[in-house]
Amino acid sequence: MATFRADVKKELAEGTTTSKPSTGAKKLYHVQIGAYSVKKNADKQLAKAKKAGFKDAFVKYE
């Protein structure tokens, strides 16, 4: 997790940008840190992500 945070910090510091698609559609980039068959395990990972400073982390059920 520490390596991931360091990589994100580096990318943000470099000011990387992306160009918008010519159709004007908004691109979304998803980051997933796990997939669990037991909700309790997903909740534990969510707690770790939030403790690490990821404020917009959530559990999604499909």
PDBQT receptor file of N, H, CA, C and O in Angstrom, charges set to zero:
ATOM      1  N   MET A   1       0.828  -1.193   0.000  1.00  0.00    +0.000 N 
ATOM      2  CA  MET A   1       0.000   0.000   0.000  1.00  0.00    +0.000 C 
ATOM      3  C   MET A   1       0.873   1.257   0.000  1.00  0.00    +0.000 C 
ATOM      4  O   MET A   1       0.541   2.248  -0.650  1.00  0.00    +0.000 OA
ATOM      5  N   ALA A   2       1.987   1.210   0.730  1.00  0.00    +0.000 N 
ATOM      6  H   ALA A   2       2.256   0.404   1.258  1.00  0.00    +0.000 HD
ATOM      7  CA  ALA A   2       2.872   2.373   0.793  1.00  0.00    +0.000 C 
ATOM      8  C   ALA A   2       3.440   2.702  -0.585  1.00  0.00    +0.000 C 
ATOM      9  O   ALA A   2       3.577   3.873  -0.940  1.00  0.00    +0.000 OA
ATOM     10  N   THR A   3       3.770   1.673  -1.357  1.00  0.00    +0.000 N 
ATOM     11  H   THR A   3       3.659   0.722  -1.068  1.00  0.00    +0.000 HD
ATOM     12  CA  THR A   3       4.298   1.897  -2.707  1.00  0.00    +0.000 C 
ATOM     13  C   THR A   3       3.244   2.539  -3.593  1.00  0.00    +0.000 C 
ATOM     14  O   THR A   3       3.548   3.443  -4.371  1.00  0.00    +0.000 OA
ATOM     15  N   PHE A   4       2.010   2.075  -3.477  1.00  0.00    +0.000 N 
ATOM     16  H   PHE A   4       1.764   1.340  -2.845  1.00  0.00    +0.000 HD
ATOM     17  CA  PHE A   4       0.919   2.649  -4.266  1.00  0.00    +0.000 C 
ATOM     18  C   PHE A   4       0.748   4.130  -3.941  1.00  0.00    +0.000 C 
ATOM     19  O   PHE A   4       0.636   4.956  -4.848  1.00  0.00    +0.000 OA
ATOM     20  N   ARG A   5       0.726   4.470  -2.648  1.00  0.00    +0.000 N 
ATOM     21  H   ARG A   5       0.817   3.800  -1.912  1.00  0.00    +0.000 HD
ATOM     22  CA  ARG A   5       0.568   5.873  -2.245  1.00  0.00    +0.000 C 
ATOM     23  C   ARG A   5       1.716   6.725  -2.771  1.00  0.00    +0.000 C 
ATOM     24  O   ARG A   5       1.501   7.848  -3.225  1.00  0.00    +0.000 OA
ATOM     25  N   ALA A   6       2.936   6.191  -2.711  1.00  0.00    +0.000 N 
ATOM     26  H   ALA A   6       3.110   5.278  -2.342  1.00  0.00    +0.000 HD
ATOM     27  CA  ALA A   6       4.097   6.920  -3.218  1.00  0.00    +0.000 C 
ATOM     28  C   ALA A   6       3.985   7.151  -4.721  1.00  0.00    +0.000 C 
ATOM     29  O   ALA A   6       4.308   8.235  -5.208  1.00  0.00    +0.000 OA
ATOM     30  N   ASP A   7       3.528   6.136  -5.460  1.00  0.00    +0.000 N 
ATOM     31  H   ASP A   7       3.266   5.256  -5.064  1.00  0.00    +0.000 HD
ATOM     32  CA  ASP A   7       3.352   6.284  -6.907  1.00  0.00    +0.000 C 
ATOM     33  C   ASP A   7       2.300   7.335  -7.233  1.00  0.00    +0.000 C 
ATOM     34  O   ASP A   7       2.485   8.138  -8.147  1.00  0.00    +0.000 OA
ATOM     35  N   VAL A   8       1.200   7.334  -6.491  1.00  0.00    +0.000 N 
ATOM     36  H   VAL A   8       1.049   6.682  -5.748  1.00  0.00    +0.000 HD
ATOM     37  CA  VAL A   8       0.144   8.332  -6.711  1.00  0.00    +0.000 C 
ATOM     38  C   VAL A   8       0.687   9.723  -6.430  1.00  0.00    +0.000 C 
ATOM     39  O   VAL A   8       0.465  10.649  -7.210  1.00  0.00    +0.000 OA
ATOM     40  N   LYS A   9       1.391   9.872  -5.327  1.00  0.00    +0.000 N 
ATOM     41  H   LYS A   9       1.571   9.120  -4.693  1.00  0.00    +0.000 HD
ATOM     42  CA  LYS A   9       1.964  11.176  -4.968  1.00  0.00    +0.000 C 
ATOM     43  C   LYS A   9       2.908  11.663  -6.064  1.00  0.00    +0.000 C 
ATOM     44  O   LYS A   9       2.889  12.841  -6.421  1.00  0.00    +0.000 OA
ATOM     45  N   LYS A  10       3.736  10.759  -6.599  1.00  0.00    +0.000 N 
ATOM     46  H   LYS A  10       3.751   9.802  -6.308  1.00  0.00    +0.000 HD
ATOM     47  CA  LYS A  10       4.668  11.111  -7.662  1.00  0.00    +0.000 C 
ATOM     48  C   LYS A  10       3.930  11.590  -8.910  1.00  0.00    +0.000 C 
ATOM     49  O   LYS A  10       4.286  12.614  -9.493  1.00  0.00    +0.000 OA
ATOM     50  N   GLU A  11       2.903  10.849  -9.315  1.00  0.00    +0.000 N 
ATOM     51  H   GLU A  11       2.614  10.017  -8.842  1.00  0.00    +0.000 HD
ATOM     52  CA  GLU A  11       2.129  11.222 -10.503  1.00  0.00    +0.000 C 
ATOM     53  C   GLU A  11       1.460  12.586 -10.322  1.00  0.00    +0.000 C 
ATOM     54  O   GLU A  11       1.443  13.404 -11.242  1.00  0.00    +0.000 OA
ATOM     55  N   LEU A  12       0.913  12.823  -9.138  1.00  0.00    +0.000 N 
ATOM     56  H   LEU A  12       0.926  12.160  -8.390  1.00  0.00    +0.000 HD
ATOM     57  CA  LEU A  12       0.267  14.108  -8.882  1.00  0.00    +0.000 C 
ATOM     58  C   LEU A  12       1.277  15.249  -8.900  1.00  0.00    +0.000 C 
ATOM     59  O   LEU A  12       0.983  16.334  -9.403  1.00  0.00    +0.000 OA
ATOM     60  N   ALA A  13       2.459  15.008  -8.355  1.00  0.00    +0.000 N 
ATOM     61  H   ALA A  13       2.697  14.127  -7.947  1.00  0.00    +0.000 HD
ATOM     62  CA  ALA A  13       3.503  16.034  -8.326  1.00  0.00    +0.000 C 
ATOM     63  C   ALA A  13       3.996  16.379  -9.729  1.00  0.00    +0.000 C 
ATOM     64  O   ALA A  13       4.345  17.526 -10.008  1.00  0.00    +0.000 OA
ATOM     65  N   GLU A  14       4.022  15.380 -10.608  1.00  0.00    +0.000 N 
ATOM     66  H   GLU A  14       3.738  14.449 -10.382  1.00  0.00    +0.000 HD
ATOM     67  CA  GLU A  14       4.478  15.606 -11.980  1.00  0.00    +0.000 C 
ATOM     68  C   GLU A  14       3.445  16.353 -12.809  1.00  0.00    +0.000 C 
ATOM     69  O   GLU A  14       3.755  16.858 -13.888  1.00  0.00    +0.000 OA
ATOM     70  N   GLY A  15       2.222  16.422 -12.309  1.00  0.00    +0.000 N 
ATOM     71  H   GLY A  15       1.970  16.011 -11.432  1.00  0.00    +0.000 HD
ATOM     72  CA  GLY A  15       1.187  17.158 -13.026  1.00  0.00    +0.000 C 
ATOM     73  C   GLY A  15       0.778  16.513 -14.324  1.00  0.00    +0.000 C 
ATOM     74  O   GLY A  15       0.521  17.208 -15.307  1.00  0.00    +0.000 OA
ATOM     75  N   THR A  16       0.714  15.205 -14.348  1.00  0.00    +0.000 N 
ATOM     76  H   THR A  16       0.923  14.641 -13.549  1.00  0.00    +0.000 HD
ATOM     77  CA  THR A  16       0.330  14.527 -15.576  1.00  0.00    +0.000 C 
ATOM     78  C   THR A  16      -1.089  14.908 -15.957  1.00  0.00    +0.000 C 
ATOM     79  O   THR A  16      -1.949  15.082 -15.094  1.00  0.00    +0.000 OA
ATOM     80  N   THR A  17      -1.326  15.034 -17.240  1.00  0.00    +0.000 N 
ATOM     81  H   THR A  17      -0.628  14.892 -17.941  1.00  0.00    +0.000 HD
ATOM     82  CA  THR A  17      -2.647  15.383 -17.735  1.00  0.00    +0.000 C 
ATOM     83  C   THR A  17      -3.057  14.421 -18.825  1.00  0.00    +0.000 C 
ATOM     84  O   THR A  17      -2.221  13.770 -19.450  1.00  0.00    +0.000 OA
ATOM     85  N   THR A  18      -4.338  14.341 -19.040  1.00  0.00    +0.000 N 
ATOM     86  H   THR A  18      -5.017  14.870 -18.531  1.00  0.00    +0.000 HD
ATOM     87  CA  THR A  18      -4.853  13.547 -20.146  1.00  0.00    +0.000 C 
ATOM     88  C   THR A  18      -5.734  14.448 -20.984  1.00  0.00    +0.000 C 
ATOM     89  O   THR A  18      -6.346  15.383 -20.468  1.00  0.00    +0.000 OA
ATOM     90  N   SER A  19      -5.798  14.171 -22.271  1.00  0.00    +0.000 N 
ATOM     91  H   SER A  19      -5.300  13.411 -22.690  1.00  0.00    +0.000 HD
ATOM     92  CA  SER A  19      -6.660  14.957 -23.135  1.00  0.00    +0.000 C 
ATOM     93  C   SER A  19      -8.055  14.348 -23.135  1.00  0.00    +0.000 C 
ATOM     94  O   SER A  19      -8.228  13.142 -22.957  1.00  0.00    +0.000 OA
ATOM     95  N   LYS A  20      -9.039  15.207 -23.338  1.00  0.00    +0.000 N 
ATOM     96  H   LYS A  20      -8.898  16.187 -23.482  1.00  0.00    +0.000 HD
ATOM     97  CA  LYS A  20     -10.423  14.742 -23.386  1.00  0.00    +0.000 C 
ATOM     98  C   LYS A  20     -10.676  14.028 -24.707  1.00  0.00    +0.000 C 
ATOM     99  O   LYS A  20     -10.095  14.388 -25.731  1.00  0.00    +0.000 OA
ATOM    100  N   PRO A  21     -11.538  13.021 -24.688  1.00  0.00    +0.000 N 
ATOM    101  CA  PRO A  21     -11.910  12.374 -25.949  1.00  0.00    +0.000 C 
ATOM    102  C   PRO A  21     -12.606  13.380 -26.862  1.00  0.00    +0.000 C 
ATOM    103  O   PRO A  21     -13.256  14.312 -26.386  1.00  0.00    +0.000 OA
ATOM    104  N   SER A  22     -12.472  13.193 -28.142  1.00  0.00    +0.000 N 
ATOM    105  H   SER A  22     -11.945  12.437 -28.528  1.00  0.00    +0.000 HD
ATOM    106  CA  SER A  22     -13.067  14.136 -29.087  1.00  0.00    +0.000 C 
ATOM    107  C   SER A  22     -14.591  14.153 -29.004  1.00  0.00    +0.000 C 
ATOM    108  O   SER A  22     -15.215  15.117 -29.448  1.00  0.00    +0.000 OA
ATOM    109  N   THR A  23     -15.198  13.115 -28.450  1.00  0.00    +0.000 N 
ATOM    110  H   THR A  23     -14.691  12.332 -28.089  1.00  0.00    +0.000 HD
ATOM    111  CA  THR A  23     -16.656  13.073 -28.338  1.00  0.00    +0.000 C 
ATOM    112  C   THR A  23     -17.159  13.893 -27.155  1.00  0.00    +0.000 C 
ATOM    113  O   THR A  23     -18.363  14.097 -27.004  1.00  0.00    +0.000 OA
ATOM    114  N   GLY A  24     -16.224  14.368 -26.307  1.00  0.00    +0.000 N 
ATOM    115  H   GLY A  24     -15.245  14.202 -26.430  1.00  0.00    +0.000 HD
ATOM    116  CA  GLY A  24     -16.637  15.129 -25.141  1.00  0.00    +0.000 C 
ATOM    117  C   GLY A  24     -17.071  14.250 -23.979  1.00  0.00    +0.000 C 
ATOM    118  O   GLY A  24     -17.464  14.763 -22.931  1.00  0.00    +0.000 OA
ATOM    119  N   ALA A  25     -17.007  12.937 -24.147  1.00  0.00    +0.000 N 
ATOM    120  H   ALA A  25     -16.687  12.520 -24.999  1.00  0.00    +0.000 HD
ATOM    121  CA  ALA A  25     -17.393  12.020 -23.075  1.00  0.00    +0.000 C 
ATOM    122  C   ALA A  25     -16.343  12.058 -21.973  1.00  0.00    +0.000 C 
ATOM    123  O   ALA A  25     -15.150  12.211 -22.233  1.00  0.00    +0.000 OA
ATOM    124  N   LYS A  26     -16.805  11.916 -20.758  1.00  0.00    +0.000 N 
ATOM    125  H   LYS A  26     -17.774  11.791 -20.547  1.00  0.00    +0.000 HD
ATOM    126  CA  LYS A  26     -15.904  11.924 -19.619  1.00  0.00    +0.000 C 
ATOM    127  C   LYS A  26     -15.305  10.533 -19.421  1.00  0.00    +0.000 C 
ATOM    128  O   LYS A  26     -16.034   9.541 -19.394  1.00  0.00    +0.000 OA
ATOM    129  N   LYS A  27     -13.988  10.457 -19.283  1.00  0.00    +0.000 N 
ATOM    130  H   LYS A  27     -13.396  11.263 -19.305  1.00  0.00    +0.000 HD
ATOM    131  CA  LYS A  27     -13.327   9.185 -19.025  1.00  0.00    +0.000 C 
ATOM    132  C   LYS A  27     -13.263   8.968 -17.519  1.00  0.00    +0.000 C 
ATOM    133  O   LYS A  27     -13.035   9.908 -16.757  1.00  0.00    +0.000 OA
ATOM    134  N   LEU A  28     -13.464   7.738 -17.101  1.00  0.00    +0.000 N 
ATOM    135  H   LEU A  28     -13.650   6.974 -17.720  1.00  0.00    +0.000 HD
ATOM    136  CA  LEU A  28     -13.335   7.378 -15.706  1.00  0.00    +0.000 C 
ATOM    137  C   LEU A  28     -12.243   6.341 -15.556  1.00  0.00    +0.000 C 
ATOM    138  O   LEU A  28     -12.155   5.406 -16.352  1.00  0.00    +0.000 OA
ATOM    139  N   TYR A  29     -11.433   6.497 -14.569  1.00  0.00    +0.000 N 
ATOM    140  H   TYR A  29     -11.504   7.257 -13.923  1.00  0.00    +0.000 HD
ATOM    141  CA  TYR A  29     -10.365   5.551 -14.287  1.00  0.00    +0.000 C 
ATOM    142  C   TYR A  29     -10.670   4.910 -12.938  1.00  0.00    +0.000 C 
ATOM    143  O   TYR A  29     -10.805   5.612 -11.935  1.00  0.00    +0.000 OA
ATOM    144  N   HIS A  30     -10.779   3.597 -12.906  1.00  0.00    +0.000 N 
ATOM    145  H   HIS A  30     -10.669   3.027 -13.720  1.00  0.00    +0.000 HD
ATOM    146  CA  HIS A  30     -11.141   2.865 -11.691  1.00  0.00    +0.000 C 
ATOM    147  C   HIS A  30      -9.902   2.187 -11.115  1.00  0.00    +0.000 C 
ATOM    148  O   HIS A  30      -9.069   1.658 -11.851  1.00  0.00    +0.000 OA
ATOM    149  N   VAL A  31      -9.795   2.212  -9.801  1.00  0.00    +0.000 N 
ATOM    150  H   VAL A  31     -10.472   2.642  -9.203  1.00  0.00    +0.000 HD
ATOM    151  CA  VAL A  31      -8.736   1.497  -9.094  1.00  0.00    +0.000 C 
ATOM    152  C   VAL A  31      -9.414   0.548  -8.124  1.00  0.00    +0.000 C 
ATOM    153  O   VAL A  31     -10.227   0.965  -7.299  1.00  0.00    +0.000 OA
ATOM    154  N   GLN A  32      -9.083  -0.706  -8.223  1.00  0.00    +0.000 N 
ATOM    155  H   GLN A  32      -8.423  -1.045  -8.893  1.00  0.00    +0.000 HD
ATOM    156  CA  GLN A  32      -9.663  -1.717  -7.334  1.00  0.00    +0.000 C 
ATOM    157  C   GLN A  32      -8.537  -2.319  -6.517  1.00  0.00    +0.000 C 
ATOM    158  O   GLN A  32      -7.487  -2.666  -7.057  1.00  0.00    +0.000 OA
ATOM    159  N   ILE A  33      -8.753  -2.443  -5.219  1.00  0.00    +0.000 N 
ATOM    160  H   ILE A  33      -9.606  -2.160  -4.780  1.00  0.00    +0.000 HD
ATOM    161  CA  ILE A  33      -7.708  -3.001  -4.372  1.00  0.00    +0.000 C 
ATOM    162  C   ILE A  33      -8.060  -4.381  -3.839  1.00  0.00    +0.000 C 
ATOM    163  O   ILE A  33      -7.346  -4.916  -2.991  1.00  0.00    +0.000 OA
ATOM    164  N   GLY A  34      -9.140  -4.959  -4.320  1.00  0.00    +0.000 N 
ATOM    165  H   GLY A  34      -9.720  -4.525  -5.009  1.00  0.00    +0.000 HD
ATOM    166  CA  GLY A  34      -9.464  -6.309  -3.902  1.00  0.00    +0.000 C 
ATOM    167  C   GLY A  34     -10.846  -6.732  -4.338  1.00  0.00    +0.000 C 
ATOM    168  O   GLY A  34     -11.683  -5.900  -4.690  1.00  0.00    +0.000 OA
ATOM    169  N   ALA A  35     -11.082  -8.032  -4.313  1.00  0.00    +0.000 N 
ATOM    170  H   ALA A  35     -10.402  -8.708  -4.027  1.00  0.00    +0.000 HD
ATOM    171  CA  ALA A  35     -12.395  -8.616  -4.593  1.00  0.00    +0.000 C 
ATOM    172  C   ALA A  35     -12.577  -9.751  -3.591  1.00  0.00    +0.000 C 
ATOM    173  O   ALA A  35     -11.720 -10.629  -3.485  1.00  0.00    +0.000 OA
ATOM    174  N   TYR A  36     -13.662  -9.740  -2.874  1.00  0.00    +0.000 N 
ATOM    175  H   TYR A  36     -14.358  -9.027  -2.960  1.00  0.00    +0.000 HD
ATOM    176  CA  TYR A  36     -13.856 -10.656  -1.754  1.00  0.00    +0.000 C 
ATOM    177  C   TYR A  36     -15.196 -11.355  -1.851  1.00  0.00    +0.000 C 
ATOM    178  O   TYR A  36     -16.189 -10.754  -2.262  1.00  0.00    +0.000 OA
ATOM    179  N   SER A  37     -15.228 -12.618  -1.477  1.00  0.00    +0.000 N 
ATOM    180  H   SER A  37     -14.422 -13.107  -1.143  1.00  0.00    +0.000 HD
ATOM    181  CA  SER A  37     -16.488 -13.359  -1.452  1.00  0.00    +0.000 C 
ATOM    182  C   SER A  37     -17.163 -13.256  -0.088  1.00  0.00    +0.000 C 
ATOM    183  O   SER A  37     -18.321 -13.642   0.068  1.00  0.00    +0.000 OA
ATOM    184  N   VAL A  38     -16.440 -12.736   0.895  1.00  0.00    +0.000 N 
ATOM    185  H   VAL A  38     -15.499 -12.422   0.768  1.00  0.00    +0.000 HD
ATOM    186  CA  VAL A  38     -16.970 -12.554   2.249  1.00  0.00    +0.000 C 
ATOM    187  C   VAL A  38     -16.963 -11.056   2.563  1.00  0.00    +0.000 C 
ATOM    188  O   VAL A  38     -15.909 -10.421   2.554  1.00  0.00    +0.000 OA
ATOM    189  N   LYS A  39     -18.149 -10.492   2.842  1.00  0.00    +0.000 N 
ATOM    190  H   LYS A  39     -19.005 -11.008   2.849  1.00  0.00    +0.000 HD
ATOM    191  CA  LYS A  39     -18.263  -9.049   3.066  1.00  0.00    +0.000 C 
ATOM    192  C   LYS A  39     -17.376  -8.573   4.215  1.00  0.00    +0.000 C 
ATOM    193  O   LYS A  39     -16.824  -7.475   4.153  1.00  0.00    +0.000 OA
ATOM    194  N   LYS A  40     -17.237  -9.369   5.240  1.00  0.00    +0.000 N 
ATOM    195  H   LYS A  40     -17.686 -10.261   5.291  1.00  0.00    +0.000 HD
ATOM    196  CA  LYS A  40     -16.408  -8.997   6.389  1.00  0.00    +0.000 C 
ATOM    197  C   LYS A  40     -14.967  -8.699   5.941  1.00  0.00    +0.000 C 
ATOM    198  O   LYS A  40     -14.343  -7.761   6.437  1.00  0.00    +0.000 OA
ATOM    199  N   ASN A  41     -14.452  -9.492   5.012  1.00  0.00    +0.000 N 
ATOM    200  H   ASN A  41     -14.959 -10.254   4.609  1.00  0.00    +0.000 HD
ATOM    201  CA  ASN A  41     -13.102  -9.264   4.499  1.00  0.00    +0.000 C 
ATOM    202  C   ASN A  41     -13.028  -7.979   3.672  1.00  0.00    +0.000 C 
ATOM    203  O   ASN A  41     -12.036  -7.253   3.735  1.00  0.00    +0.000 OA
ATOM    204  N   ALA A  42     -14.062  -7.707   2.911  1.00  0.00    +0.000 N 
ATOM    205  H   ALA A  42     -14.868  -8.297   2.860  1.00  0.00    +0.000 HD
ATOM    206  CA  ALA A  42     -14.111  -6.465   2.137  1.00  0.00    +0.000 C 
ATOM    207  C   ALA A  42     -14.134  -5.268   3.076  1.00  0.00    +0.000 C 
ATOM    208  O   ALA A  42     -13.461  -4.268   2.830  1.00  0.00    +0.000 OA
ATOM    209  N   ASP A  43     -14.905  -5.369   4.151  1.00  0.00    +0.000 N 
ATOM    210  H   ASP A  43     -15.452  -6.182   4.351  1.00  0.00    +0.000 HD
ATOM    211  CA  ASP A  43     -14.987  -4.274   5.122  1.00  0.00    +0.000 C 
ATOM    212  C   ASP A  43     -13.643  -4.035   5.811  1.00  0.00    +0.000 C 
ATOM    213  O   ASP A  43     -13.289  -2.893   6.102  1.00  0.00    +0.000 OA
ATOM    214  N   LYS A  44     -12.894  -5.114   6.071  1.00  0.00    +0.000 N 
ATOM    215  H   LYS A  44     -13.182  -6.042   5.834  1.00  0.00    +0.000 HD
ATOM    216  CA  LYS A  44     -11.564  -4.967   6.667  1.00  0.00    +0.000 C 
ATOM    217  C   LYS A  44     -10.630  -4.214   5.726  1.00  0.00    +0.000 C 
ATOM    218  O   LYS A  44      -9.883  -3.333   6.152  1.00  0.00    +0.000 OA
ATOM    219  N   GLN A  45     -10.680  -4.570   4.436  1.00  0.00    +0.000 N 
ATOM    220  H   GLN A  45     -11.287  -5.286   4.090  1.00  0.00    +0.000 HD
ATOM    221  CA  GLN A  45      -9.822  -3.890   3.460  1.00  0.00    +0.000 C 
ATOM    222  C   GLN A  45     -10.231  -2.431   3.310  1.00  0.00    +0.000 C 
ATOM    223  O   GLN A  45      -9.378  -1.557   3.153  1.00  0.00    +0.000 OA
ATOM    224  N   LEU A  46     -11.525  -2.168   3.357  1.00  0.00    +0.000 N 
ATOM    225  H   LEU A  46     -12.218  -2.878   3.485  1.00  0.00    +0.000 HD
ATOM    226  CA  LEU A  46     -12.009  -0.788   3.292  1.00  0.00    +0.000 C 
ATOM    227  C   LEU A  46     -11.466   0.017   4.466  1.00  0.00    +0.000 C 
ATOM    228  O   LEU A  46     -11.026   1.153   4.289  1.00  0.00    +0.000 OA
ATOM    229  N   ALA A  47     -11.493  -0.556   5.649  1.00  0.00    +0.000 N 
ATOM    230  H   ALA A  47     -11.850  -1.479   5.793  1.00  0.00    +0.000 HD
ATOM    231  CA  ALA A  47     -10.969   0.125   6.832  1.00  0.00    +0.000 C 
ATOM    232  C   ALA A  47      -9.481   0.443   6.663  1.00  0.00    +0.000 C 
ATOM    233  O   ALA A  47      -9.026   1.520   7.049  1.00  0.00    +0.000 OA
ATOM    234  N   LYS A  48      -8.727  -0.495   6.085  1.00  0.00    +0.000 N 
ATOM    235  H   LYS A  48      -9.097  -1.370   5.772  1.00  0.00    +0.000 HD
ATOM    236  CA  LYS A  48      -7.300  -0.264   5.844  1.00  0.00    +0.000 C 
ATOM    237  C   LYS A  48      -7.098   0.883   4.845  1.00  0.00    +0.000 C 
ATOM    238  O   LYS A  48      -6.224   1.729   5.033  1.00  0.00    +0.000 OA
ATOM    239  N   ALA A  49      -7.901   0.904   3.799  1.00  0.00    +0.000 N 
ATOM    240  H   ALA A  49      -8.611   0.216   3.646  1.00  0.00    +0.000 HD
ATOM    241  CA  ALA A  49      -7.777   1.957   2.792  1.00  0.00    +0.000 C 
ATOM    242  C   ALA A  49      -8.084   3.319   3.390  1.00  0.00    +0.000 C 
ATOM    243  O   ALA A  49      -7.379   4.292   3.123  1.00  0.00    +0.000 OA
ATOM    244  N   LYS A  50      -9.130   3.391   4.193  1.00  0.00    +0.000 N 
ATOM    245  H   LYS A  50      -9.703   2.601   4.409  1.00  0.00    +0.000 HD
ATOM    246  CA  LYS A  50      -9.487   4.668   4.828  1.00  0.00    +0.000 C 
ATOM    247  C   LYS A  50      -8.427   5.104   5.826  1.00  0.00    +0.000 C 
ATOM    248  O   LYS A  50      -8.125   6.292   5.933  1.00  0.00    +0.000 OA
ATOM    249  N   LYS A  51      -7.859   4.151   6.556  1.00  0.00    +0.000 N 
ATOM    250  H   LYS A  51      -8.105   3.185   6.468  1.00  0.00    +0.000 HD
ATOM    251  CA  LYS A  51      -6.798   4.462   7.505  1.00  0.00    +0.000 C 
ATOM    252  C   LYS A  51      -5.571   4.995   6.770  1.00  0.00    +0.000 C 
ATOM    253  O   LYS A  51      -4.839   5.833   7.298  1.00  0.00    +0.000 OA
ATOM    254  N   ALA A  52      -5.349   4.507   5.552  1.00  0.00    +0.000 N 
ATOM    255  H   ALA A  52      -5.943   3.827   5.123  1.00  0.00    +0.000 HD
ATOM    256  CA  ALA A  52      -4.223   4.954   4.740  1.00  0.00    +0.000 C 
ATOM    257  C   ALA A  52      -4.464   6.324   4.113  1.00  0.00    +0.000 C 
ATOM    258  O   ALA A  52      -3.569   6.885   3.482  1.00  0.00    +0.000 OA
ATOM    259  N   GLY A  53      -5.677   6.866   4.285  1.00  0.00    +0.000 N 
ATOM    260  H   GLY A  53      -6.405   6.411   4.798  1.00  0.00    +0.000 HD
ATOM    261  CA  GLY A  53      -5.953   8.203   3.781  1.00  0.00    +0.000 C 
ATOM    262  C   GLY A  53      -6.827   8.285   2.544  1.00  0.00    +0.000 C 
ATOM    263  O   GLY A  53      -7.044   9.376   2.017  1.00  0.00    +0.000 OA
ATOM    264  N   PHE A  54      -7.333   7.159   2.069  1.00  0.00    +0.000 N 
ATOM    265  H   PHE A  54      -7.157   6.273   2.496  1.00  0.00    +0.000 HD
ATOM    266  CA  PHE A  54      -8.201   7.174   0.895  1.00  0.00    +0.000 C 
ATOM    267  C   PHE A  54      -9.630   7.465   1.354  1.00  0.00    +0.000 C 
ATOM    268  O   PHE A  54     -10.315   6.574   1.856  1.00  0.00    +0.000 OA
ATOM    269  N   LYS A  55     -10.076   8.698   1.184  1.00  0.00    +0.000 N 
ATOM    270  H   LYS A  55      -9.520   9.421   0.776  1.00  0.00    +0.000 HD
ATOM    271  CA  LYS A  55     -11.371   9.135   1.710  1.00  0.00    +0.000 C 
ATOM    272  C   LYS A  55     -12.561   8.662   0.878  1.00  0.00    +0.000 C 
ATOM    273  O   LYS A  55     -13.660   8.520   1.413  1.00  0.00    +0.000 OA
ATOM    274  N   ASP A  56     -12.369   8.418  -0.401  1.00  0.00    +0.000 N 
ATOM    275  H   ASP A  56     -11.476   8.534  -0.836  1.00  0.00    +0.000 HD
ATOM    276  CA  ASP A  56     -13.473   8.040  -1.288  1.00  0.00    +0.000 C 
ATOM    277  C   ASP A  56     -13.545   6.535  -1.526  1.00  0.00    +0.000 C 
ATOM    278  O   ASP A  56     -14.128   6.103  -2.521  1.00  0.00    +0.000 OA
ATOM    279  N   ALA A  57     -12.978   5.743  -0.656  1.00  0.00    +0.000 N 
ATOM    280  H   ALA A  57     -12.504   6.094   0.152  1.00  0.00    +0.000 HD
ATOM    281  CA  ALA A  57     -13.018   4.285  -0.801  1.00  0.00    +0.000 C 
ATOM    282  C   ALA A  57     -14.404   3.784  -0.396  1.00  0.00    +0.000 C 
ATOM    283  O   ALA A  57     -15.053   4.369   0.470  1.00  0.00    +0.000 OA
ATOM    284  N   PHE A  58     -14.851   2.695  -1.029  1.00  0.00    +0.000 N 
ATOM    285  H   PHE A  58     -14.324   2.220  -1.733  1.00  0.00    +0.000 HD
ATOM    286  CA  PHE A  58     -16.173   2.149  -0.701  1.00  0.00    +0.000 C 
ATOM    287  C   PHE A  58     -16.236   0.691  -1.090  1.00  0.00    +0.000 C 
ATOM    288  O   PHE A  58     -15.406   0.199  -1.854  1.00  0.00    +0.000 OA
ATOM    289  N   VAL A  59     -17.234   0.006  -0.556  1.00  0.00    +0.000 N 
ATOM    290  H   VAL A  59     -17.909   0.406   0.064  1.00  0.00    +0.000 HD
ATOM    291  CA  VAL A  59     -17.499  -1.389  -0.907  1.00  0.00    +0.000 C 
ATOM    292  C   VAL A  59     -18.673  -1.402  -1.879  1.00  0.00    +0.000 C 
ATOM    293  O   VAL A  59     -19.707  -0.785  -1.620  1.00  0.00    +0.000 OA
ATOM    294  N   LYS A  60     -18.514  -2.098  -2.988  1.00  0.00    +0.000 N 
ATOM    295  H   LYS A  60     -17.674  -2.599  -3.198  1.00  0.00    +0.000 HD
ATOM    296  CA  LYS A  60     -19.571  -2.192  -4.004  1.00  0.00    +0.000 C 
ATOM    297  C   LYS A  60     -19.929  -3.655  -4.181  1.00  0.00    +0.000 C 
ATOM    298  O   LYS A  60     -19.047  -4.502  -4.324  1.00  0.00    +0.000 OA
ATOM    299  N   TYR A  61     -21.201  -3.951  -4.171  1.00  0.00    +0.000 N 
ATOM    300  H   TYR A  61     -21.917  -3.263  -4.055  1.00  0.00    +0.000 HD
ATOM    301  CA  TYR A  61     -21.686  -5.329  -4.329  1.00  0.00    +0.000 C 
ATOM    302  C   TYR A  61     -22.289  -5.494  -5.713  1.00  0.00    +0.000 C 
ATOM    303  O   TYR A  61     -23.136  -4.701  -6.123  1.00  0.00    +0.000 OA
ATOM    304  N   GLU A  62     -21.861  -6.513  -6.430  1.00  0.00    +0.000 N 
ATOM    305  H   GLU A  62     -21.173  -7.158  -6.097  1.00  0.00    +0.000 HD
ATOM    306  CA  GLU A  62     -22.438  -6.794  -7.756  1.00  0.00    +0.000 C 
ATOM    307  C   GLU A  62     -22.972  -8.196  -7.794  1.00  0.00    +0.000 C 
ATOM    308  O   GLU A  62     -23.498  -8.629  -8.819  1.00  0.00    +0.000 OA
TER     309      GLU A  62
